[in-house]
Amino acid sequence: MIENLLTHYEALNEVIVLNKAFVLEHFDEVSLWLNSKKFKEKYEDINHPYPPLLNPDKLNDENYILNYEKIPAEKAWEMNLPLPRRYEFVLMFNSCSGSEAMHHFFRLCGLKVGVWGISGKSTFIVNYNNSLSKEKNLVTLCPNSDKYYEKNCYLIDGEYKILFALRDPISRIKTCLNHIHNRLTNENINMNMRQITAFDTNFQFPQIIYNFQKTCQDYKPDINALYSLIEGEYMKKFIFNLDARLKILKQNKQIALNFDTDLSYQNAFETYHILSKRLNFTPCNEKYRFIFEKKVNFYAGLNHLPVKILFDTFDVWISIPYFHSELENYINITPYIFNSNFILDNVFVLMEKDKEHYFLKNKNLKNIKLFIARYIQELKKYIDGVKKDLICEKDILNFLKHNNVLSLKLNKIIEKDLQEIKTHRPDIVASWKYYKEFEKICENL
């Protein structure tokens, strides 16, 4: 019977053979769909790379015998079934453009969100299961290291709003080069860095490993990595791939945020309030405003946080809002020590509310404050040392000025990725200071 379904449509033949047992078990349903006019027009006529074995309209009907509730996520992936139509919108990760912060903010708004940095299949499974949950959710689409990251775009069925952030390409490259290697850096973090006994000044901080450092022992980002990143596939596949994904999702309405204004510390909270109306989710509680107004990224010397300091009758945490978003059980004691709610931009000192009196009434309070201040002083030295090794936009522009061939290759990659953006959001492109300088470099070549 299988042979009766095989045609010149190779993508369909592949999925039929891969799911032979399922097709034989549900032959009538599969055959009815694959021979329908709708399948022909929507998939076969355009040579869609991922044709589904079942009708998505029926799958979304809870009364259908083979509805989504009956099909595990892994099987849905194998059969090219689109995601269930039960999510609010799609968050398109645009690498090095604040997507991690956006992801965190949506969680604070009560939305069930996906993950990033995993395989195409794993991304689909998380999105699929989230869509079947009773909670409000969004779909997360992010680039990953396997060949299936585009498949997730093809498995968006129906019309949804697509949300993404846009940022100056040169600033994105800066962030890319400064990215740390999470796994290797975390391996350098020991318990003595995360838990300190009171008045022990033998403070330790982790050695940061970068994705693009010159050697295993040269612990700083290497700007020469631009050669391999631009000449290879990395820039096209991981950084400048928005246009390719938007073309797949061309039927969906786009909402583009300006990284520098919409997601700034001053505006991010209000931006999400506006988005809540456009995208149908509950606006974030006012109690979380402080998180939106501080840096979410913790990579420039804050990887080992939160740090716990053990005093006799209470504990203190050195942390940032990203790690301590829920403060119902904590009190911010930073003002008692530094006369400010935050130090080092986004660091605060916390303790449990029910232990506050042990801190304020402590006969050794002066020395306790001095010890915490001493740790913060050493943390600042560590952070300053990390920051001085980071690459900035000017470094990248100066490097490209002296590499004509590389500049032209990069310009070609960026121009291709900005085709649609330049048409629909020229205002955002016009605001990019460093990109304008890069364009001038290329014009003079």
C-alpha positions as CSV (number, residue, x, y, z in Angstrom):
1,M,0.0,0.0,0.0
2,I,2.9,2.4,0.8
3,E,3.9,2.3,-2.9
4,N,0.6,3.9,-3.9
5,L,1.5,7.0,-1.9
6,L,5.0,7.5,-3.3
7,T,5.3,10.2,-6.0
8,H,7.9,12.5,-7.7
9,Y,7.7,14.6,-4.5
10,E,10.9,13.5,-2.8
11,A,10.4,15.3,0.5
12,L,7.1,13.5,0.9
13,N,8.6,10.1,-0.1
14,E,11.2,10.5,2.6
15,V,8.7,11.2,5.4
16,I,6.5,8.3,4.3
17,V,9.3,5.8,4.3
18,L,10.6,7.2,7.7
19,N,7.1,6.7,9.2
20,K,6.1,3.5,7.4
21,A,4.6,1.8,10.5
22,F,2.4,4.8,11.3
23,V,1.3,5.2,7.6
24,L,0.3,1.6,7.5
25,E,-1.6,1.8,10.8
26,H,-3.5,5.0,9.7
27,F,-3.4,4.5,6.0
28,D,-6.9,5.8,5.2
29,E,-6.3,9.1,7.1
30,V,-2.9,9.6,5.6
31,S,-4.0,8.8,2.1
32,L,-7.1,11.0,2.3
33,W,-4.9,14.0,3.3
34,L,-2.0,13.4,0.8
35,N,-4.5,13.1,-2.1
36,S,-6.4,16.2,-1.1
37,K,-6.5,19.4,-3.1
38,K,-5.4,21.4,-0.1
39,F,-2.2,19.3,0.3
40,K,-1.4,19.6,-3.3
41,E,-1.7,23.4,-3.3
42,K,-0.1,24.1,0.0
43,Y,2.7,21.6,-0.1
44,E,3.3,19.6,-3.2
45,D,2.9,22.4,-5.8
46,I,5.5,24.6,-4.1
47,N,7.8,21.7,-3.2
48,H,7.5,22.4,0.5
49,P,10.6,20.8,2.2
50,Y,8.6,19.5,5.2
51,P,5.2,18.2,4.1
52,P,3.1,16.8,7.1
53,L,1.6,13.3,7.0
54,L,-1.7,14.5,8.6
55,N,-4.0,17.5,8.0
56,P,-3.0,20.3,10.4
57,D,-6.6,21.6,10.5
58,K,-7.9,18.2,11.8
59,L,-5.0,17.8,14.2
60,N,-6.1,21.0,15.9
61,D,-9.6,19.7,16.3
62,E,-9.9,18.2,19.8
63,N,-12.6,15.8,18.6
64,Y,-10.4,14.3,15.8
65,I,-9.3,10.8,16.5
66,L,-5.6,11.7,15.8
67,N,-5.5,15.2,17.4
68,Y,-2.3,16.6,18.8
69,E,-3.0,15.3,22.3
70,K,-2.6,11.8,20.9
71,I,0.7,12.4,19.2
72,P,4.0,12.7,21.1
73,A,6.3,15.6,20.2
74,E,9.1,13.3,18.9
75,K,6.6,11.6,16.5
76,A,5.2,15.0,15.4
77,W,8.7,16.1,14.5
78,E,9.4,12.9,12.5
79,M,6.1,13.4,10.6
80,N,6.7,17.1,9.9
81,L,3.5,18.1,11.8
82,P,3.3,21.8,12.4
83,L,3.1,23.1,16.0
84,P,-0.3,23.0,17.6
85,R,-2.1,26.4,17.0
86,R,-2.2,27.2,20.7
87,Y,0.5,29.8,21.2
88,E,0.2,33.6,21.3
89,F,3.1,34.6,19.1
90,V,6.6,33.7,17.9
91,L,9.8,35.1,19.5
92,M,12.5,35.1,16.9
93,F,15.9,35.0,18.5
94,N,18.2,37.4,16.7
95,S,21.6,36.5,18.0
96,C,23.5,39.1,20.1
97,S,20.5,41.5,20.1
98,G,19.1,41.2,23.6
99,S,17.1,38.0,23.0
100,E,18.1,36.5,26.3
101,A,16.7,39.6,28.1
102,M,13.5,39.4,26.1
103,H,13.2,35.7,26.9
104,H,13.6,36.5,30.7
105,F,11.1,39.4,30.6
106,F,8.4,37.2,29.0
107,R,8.8,34.7,31.8
108,L,8.2,37.5,34.3
109,C,5.0,38.3,32.4
110,G,3.8,34.7,33.1
111,L,4.3,33.3,29.7
112,K,5.7,29.7,29.2
113,V,8.7,30.2,27.0
114,G,11.0,27.8,25.1
115,V,14.8,27.6,25.3
116,W,17.7,28.4,23.2
117,G,21.1,26.9,22.3
118,I,19.7,23.4,21.7
119,S,19.2,21.2,18.6
120,G,16.5,21.9,16.1
121,K,14.6,18.8,17.2
122,S,14.9,19.7,20.9
123,T,13.6,23.2,20.2
124,F,10.6,21.8,18.4
125,I,9.8,19.4,21.3
126,V,9.9,22.1,23.9
127,N,7.7,24.4,21.8
128,Y,5.3,21.6,21.0
129,N,4.9,20.5,24.6
130,N,4.5,24.2,25.7
131,S,1.8,24.7,23.1
132,L,-0.2,21.7,24.4
133,S,0.0,23.0,28.0
134,K,-2.8,24.9,29.5
135,E,-0.6,27.9,30.2
136,K,-0.2,30.9,27.9
137,N,2.9,30.4,25.9
138,L,5.0,31.6,23.0
139,V,7.1,29.8,20.4
140,T,10.9,30.5,20.5
141,L,12.8,30.2,17.3
142,C,16.6,30.4,17.5
143,P,19.5,29.4,15.4
144,N,21.4,26.3,16.4
145,S,24.3,24.1,15.4
146,D,22.4,21.5,13.3
147,K,20.8,21.5,9.9
148,Y,17.3,21.5,11.2
149,Y,17.1,25.0,12.6
150,E,15.1,26.2,9.6
151,K,12.7,23.3,9.9
152,N,11.2,24.9,13.0
153,C,10.3,27.9,10.8
154,Y,8.6,25.7,8.3
155,L,6.6,24.0,11.0
156,I,4.8,27.3,12.0
157,D,1.3,26.8,10.7
158,G,-1.2,29.7,10.5
159,E,-0.7,33.4,10.8
160,Y,1.1,34.6,13.9
161,K,2.9,37.8,14.9
162,I,6.7,37.4,14.8
163,L,8.6,39.5,17.3
164,F,12.4,40.2,17.1
165,A,14.9,42.8,18.1
166,L,17.2,44.7,15.7
167,R,20.6,45.9,16.6
168,D,23.6,47.6,15.0
169,P,25.4,44.8,13.1
170,I,28.9,45.9,14.4
171,S,27.6,45.9,18.0
172,R,26.3,42.4,17.4
173,I,29.7,41.2,16.2
174,K,31.3,42.8,19.3
175,T,28.9,40.8,21.5
176,C,29.6,37.7,19.5
177,L,33.4,38.0,19.9
178,N,33.0,38.6,23.6
179,H,30.8,35.7,24.3
180,I,32.1,33.4,26.9
181,H,32.2,29.6,26.7
182,N,29.6,28.8,29.4
183,R,30.5,25.2,30.0
184,L,34.2,25.7,30.3
185,T,33.8,28.8,32.4
186,N,31.4,27.1,34.8
187,E,33.9,24.3,35.2
188,N,36.3,27.0,36.7
189,I,33.8,28.0,39.3
190,N,34.3,26.2,42.6
191,M,32.3,26.2,45.9
192,N,34.7,28.7,47.5
193,M,33.7,31.3,44.9
194,R,30.0,30.9,45.5
195,Q,30.0,30.4,49.3
196,I,32.2,32.5,51.6
197,T,32.7,32.2,55.3
198,A,32.4,35.6,57.1
199,F,35.7,37.6,57.4
200,D,37.7,35.2,55.3
201,T,39.2,37.6,52.8
202,N,40.8,34.9,50.6
203,F,38.3,35.8,47.8
204,Q,38.4,33.7,44.6
205,F,37.0,34.5,41.1
206,P,36.8,32.3,38.1
207,Q,38.9,32.4,35.0
208,I,36.7,33.2,32.1
209,I,37.0,31.1,28.9
210,Y,35.8,32.8,25.7
211,N,34.4,31.1,22.6
212,F,36.8,32.9,20.4
213,Q,40.1,33.2,22.3
214,K,43.4,32.6,20.6
215,T,44.7,29.7,22.7
216,C,43.6,27.7,25.7
217,Q,45.9,29.8,27.9
218,D,45.2,33.2,26.3
219,Y,42.1,34.2,28.3
220,K,40.7,37.0,26.3
221,P,38.6,37.4,23.1
222,D,40.7,37.3,19.9
223,I,39.6,39.8,17.2
224,N,41.5,37.7,14.6
225,A,38.7,35.1,14.9
226,L,36.8,37.4,12.5
227,Y,38.7,35.7,9.7
228,S,37.2,32.3,10.3
229,L,33.8,33.6,11.4
230,I,33.3,35.6,8.2
231,E,35.0,33.3,5.7
232,G,33.3,30.3,7.2
233,E,29.6,29.7,7.9
234,Y,29.3,31.1,11.4
235,M,28.3,34.7,10.6
236,K,25.7,33.5,8.0
237,K,24.3,30.7,10.1
238,F,24.3,32.1,13.6
239,I,24.4,35.9,13.5
240,F,23.1,37.2,10.2
241,N,20.3,34.8,9.4
242,L,17.2,36.8,10.2
243,D,16.2,37.5,6.6
244,A,16.3,33.8,5.7
245,R,14.0,32.9,8.5
246,L,11.6,35.8,7.8
247,K,11.3,34.7,4.2
248,I,10.1,31.3,5.4
249,L,7.6,33.0,7.7
250,K,6.6,35.6,5.1
251,Q,2.8,35.3,5.7
252,N,3.2,36.4,9.3
253,K,3.1,40.0,10.6
254,Q,6.4,41.3,12.0
255,I,7.0,43.4,15.0
256,A,10.6,44.7,15.2
257,L,12.0,46.3,18.3
258,N,14.9,48.7,18.3
259,F,17.5,47.3,20.7
260,D,18.9,50.7,21.6
261,T,15.6,52.4,22.4
262,D,12.7,49.9,22.9
263,L,14.9,47.6,25.0
264,S,16.9,50.3,26.8
265,Y,16.9,50.3,30.6
266,Q,14.6,53.4,30.6
267,N,12.1,52.0,28.1
268,A,12.0,48.2,28.4
269,F,9.2,48.0,31.0
270,E,6.9,50.3,29.0
271,T,7.8,48.5,25.8
272,Y,6.5,45.2,27.3
273,H,3.4,46.9,28.6
274,I,2.7,48.0,25.0
275,L,3.5,44.6,23.7
276,S,1.1,43.0,26.1
277,K,-1.8,44.7,24.3
278,R,-0.5,43.8,20.8
279,L,0.4,40.2,21.6
280,N,-2.4,39.3,24.1
281,F,-0.5,38.6,27.3
282,T,-0.7,39.9,30.8
283,P,1.5,42.9,31.4
284,C,4.3,42.5,33.9
285,N,3.7,43.2,37.5
286,E,5.1,46.5,38.7
287,K,7.2,44.7,41.3
288,Y,9.4,43.4,38.5
289,R,10.2,46.9,37.0
290,F,13.6,47.0,38.7
291,I,14.7,43.9,36.6
292,F,13.8,45.7,33.4
293,E,15.8,48.7,34.5
294,K,19.0,46.8,35.1
295,K,21.3,44.8,32.9
296,V,20.3,41.2,32.4
297,N,23.5,39.9,30.9
298,F,25.9,38.5,33.6
299,Y,28.8,37.5,31.5
300,A,31.3,40.3,32.2
301,G,32.6,39.0,35.5
302,L,29.3,37.9,37.2
303,N,29.1,34.3,36.2
304,H,29.8,33.0,39.6
305,L,26.9,34.9,41.2
306,P,24.9,34.6,43.4
307,V,27.6,34.5,46.1
308,K,26.5,33.5,49.6
309,I,28.3,34.9,52.6
310,L,27.8,32.9,55.8
311,F,27.6,34.9,59.0
312,D,26.8,33.5,62.5
313,T,23.1,34.2,62.6
314,F,22.2,35.1,59.0
315,D,23.4,34.8,55.4
316,V,23.9,37.4,52.8
317,W,23.7,37.1,49.0
318,I,25.6,39.1,46.4
319,S,23.5,38.8,43.4
320,I,21.8,40.5,40.4
321,P,18.1,40.9,39.4
322,Y,18.4,38.2,36.7
323,F,19.2,35.6,39.4
324,H,17.0,37.0,42.1
325,S,13.8,38.1,40.4
326,E,11.5,37.0,43.2
327,L,12.1,39.2,46.3
328,E,9.1,38.5,48.5
329,N,11.3,36.7,51.0
330,Y,14.3,39.0,50.7
331,I,15.3,42.5,51.6
332,N,17.8,44.6,49.7
333,I,20.4,45.7,52.3
334,T,22.6,47.5,49.7
335,P,21.5,51.0,50.9
336,Y,22.6,50.2,54.4
337,I,26.1,49.6,53.2
338,F,26.6,51.7,50.0
339,N,23.8,54.3,50.2
340,S,22.4,53.1,46.9
341,N,20.0,50.3,45.8
342,F,22.6,48.9,43.4
343,I,26.3,48.9,43.0
344,L,28.5,48.0,40.1
345,D,25.5,48.9,37.8
346,N,23.3,45.8,38.6
347,V,24.6,44.1,41.7
348,F,22.7,44.2,45.0
349,V,23.1,42.7,48.5
350,L,20.2,40.6,49.8
351,M,19.3,38.8,53.0
352,E,16.1,37.0,54.2
353,K,13.5,39.4,55.5
354,D,13.0,37.4,58.7
355,K,16.7,37.7,59.6
356,E,17.0,41.5,59.0
357,H,17.0,42.3,62.7
358,Y,20.1,40.0,63.2
359,F,21.9,42.3,60.7
360,L,20.7,45.7,61.9
361,K,21.0,44.9,65.6
362,N,24.3,43.1,65.3
363,K,27.0,44.4,67.7
364,N,29.5,43.7,65.0
365,L,27.6,45.5,62.3
366,K,30.4,47.9,61.4
367,N,32.8,45.0,60.6
368,I,30.1,43.1,58.8
369,K,29.5,46.1,56.5
370,L,33.3,46.6,56.0
371,F,33.7,42.9,55.1
372,I,30.9,43.0,52.5
373,A,32.3,46.3,51.1
374,R,35.8,44.6,50.9
375,Y,34.3,41.8,48.8
376,I,32.5,44.2,46.5
377,Q,35.8,46.1,46.1
378,E,37.6,43.0,45.0
379,L,34.7,42.0,42.8
380,K,35.0,45.4,41.1
381,K,38.7,44.9,40.5
382,Y,37.9,41.5,38.9
383,I,35.1,42.9,36.7
384,D,37.4,45.8,35.6
385,G,40.0,43.3,34.6
386,V,37.5,41.3,32.6
387,K,36.2,44.4,30.8
388,K,39.6,45.7,29.8
389,D,40.1,42.6,27.6
390,L,36.8,42.9,25.8
391,I,36.6,43.9,22.2
392,C,34.6,47.1,21.4
393,E,33.0,48.4,18.1
394,K,36.0,50.7,17.4
395,D,38.3,47.7,17.6
396,I,36.3,45.9,15.0
397,L,36.0,48.9,12.6
398,N,39.8,49.5,12.8
399,F,40.4,45.8,12.1
400,L,38.1,45.8,9.1
401,K,39.7,49.0,7.7
402,H,42.9,47.1,7.2
403,N,41.2,44.0,5.8
404,N,39.6,45.0,2.5
405,V,38.6,41.5,1.3
406,L,37.2,40.5,4.7
407,S,35.2,43.8,4.8
408,L,33.6,43.2,1.4
409,K,32.7,39.6,2.4
410,L,31.1,40.8,5.7
411,N,29.3,43.6,3.9
412,K,27.8,41.1,1.5
413,I,26.6,38.9,4.3
414,I,25.1,41.8,6.2
415,E,23.4,43.3,3.1
416,K,21.7,40.0,2.4
417,D,20.4,39.8,5.9
418,L,19.1,43.3,5.9
419,Q,17.1,43.2,2.6
420,E,13.7,43.0,4.2
421,I,14.6,45.2,7.2
422,K,15.8,48.0,5.1
423,T,12.5,48.0,3.3
424,H,10.2,47.8,6.3
425,R,12.3,49.5,9.1
426,P,14.7,51.9,7.5
427,D,14.3,54.1,10.6
428,I,16.0,51.5,12.7
429,V,18.8,50.9,10.2
430,A,19.4,54.7,10.0
431,S,20.0,54.8,13.7
432,W,23.0,52.5,13.6
433,K,26.1,54.6,14.2
434,Y,28.7,51.9,13.8
435,Y,27.1,50.3,10.8
436,K,27.2,53.7,9.0
437,E,30.9,53.8,9.6
438,F,31.3,50.3,8.2
439,E,29.4,51.3,5.1
440,K,31.8,54.2,4.6
441,I,34.7,51.8,4.9
442,C,33.2,49.6,2.2
443,E,32.3,52.5,-0.1
444,N,36.0,53.6,-0.1
445,L,37.3,50.1,-1.2
